[in-house]
Amino acid sequence: MCDPVDEWCDVYCIHPERVKKAKAGELCEKALQRISEIFKALGDPTRLRIINALLSGELCVCDLSAVLDMDSSAVSHQLRLMRDRRIVKLRRSGKIAYYSLDDEHVVALFSQALKHINDAGESEK
């Protein structure tokens, strides 16, 4: 573990141009809150397993329960939270509820995180 002091500047020096550029790119509170909610939802291993399973295509709750070896009600609870955050979407066909990833952005977030850990040599099968 590194000493926190090693992460500080040795001198106090503000770079006005860099500060101005960073401030110009600041996000509003609402956007920050929405992004935070997405990352919180993605921060749960069960929900990541659901995303990974849905990468193969649309699955119903029963299928997801079998893939995850979990109770359908527990899977449904996770899916509801993910649907509220537009990570997954629901399609009904008769009495069956099918889920899929909401859009290519979800795939990109998951894929980039996986690539990040693979590039760092952190993934395990």
Secondary structure in CASP SS format (residue, H / E / C, confidence):
PFRMAT SS
TARGET T0000
AUTHOR 0000-0000-0000
METHOD secondary structure of the structure
MODEL  1
M C 1.00
C C 1.00
D C 1.00
P H 1.00
V H 1.00
D H 1.00
E H 1.00
W C 1.00
C C 1.00
D C 1.00
V C 1.00
Y C 1.00
C C 1.00
I C 1.00
H C 1.00
P H 1.00
E H 1.00
R H 1.00
V H 1.00
K H 1.00
K H 1.00
A H 1.00
K H 1.00
A H 1.00
G C 1.00
E C 1.00
L C 1.00
C C 1.00
E H 1.00
K H 1.00
A H 1.00
L H 1.00
Q H 1.00
R H 1.00
I H 1.00
S H 1.00
E H 1.00
I H 1.00
F H 1.00
K H 1.00
A H 1.00
L H 1.00
G C 1.00
D C 1.00
P H 1.00
T H 1.00
R H 1.00
L H 1.00
R H 1.00
I H 1.00
I H 1.00
N H 1.00
A H 1.00
L H 1.00
L C 1.00
S C 1.00
G C 1.00
E C 1.00
L E 1.00
C E 1.00
V H 1.00
C H 1.00
D H 1.00
L H 1.00
S H 1.00
A H 1.00
V H 1.00
L H 1.00
D C 1.00
M C 1.00
D C 1.00
S H 1.00
S H 1.00
A H 1.00
V H 1.00
S H 1.00
H H 1.00
Q H 1.00
L H 1.00
R H 1.00
L H 1.00
M H 1.00
R H 1.00
D H 1.00
R C 1.00
R C 1.00
I C 1.00
V E 1.00
K E 1.00
L E 1.00
R E 1.00
R E 1.00
S E 1.00
G C 1.00
K C 1.00
I E 1.00
A E 1.00
Y E 1.00
Y E 1.00
S E 1.00
L E 1.00
D C 1.00
D C 1.00
E H 1.00
H H 1.00
V H 1.00
V H 1.00
A H 1.00
L H 1.00
F H 1.00
S H 1.00
Q H 1.00
A H 1.00
L H 1.00
K H 1.00
H H 1.00
I H 1.00
N H 1.00
D H 1.00
A C 1.00
G C 1.00
E C 1.00
S C 1.00
E C 1.00
K C 1.00
END
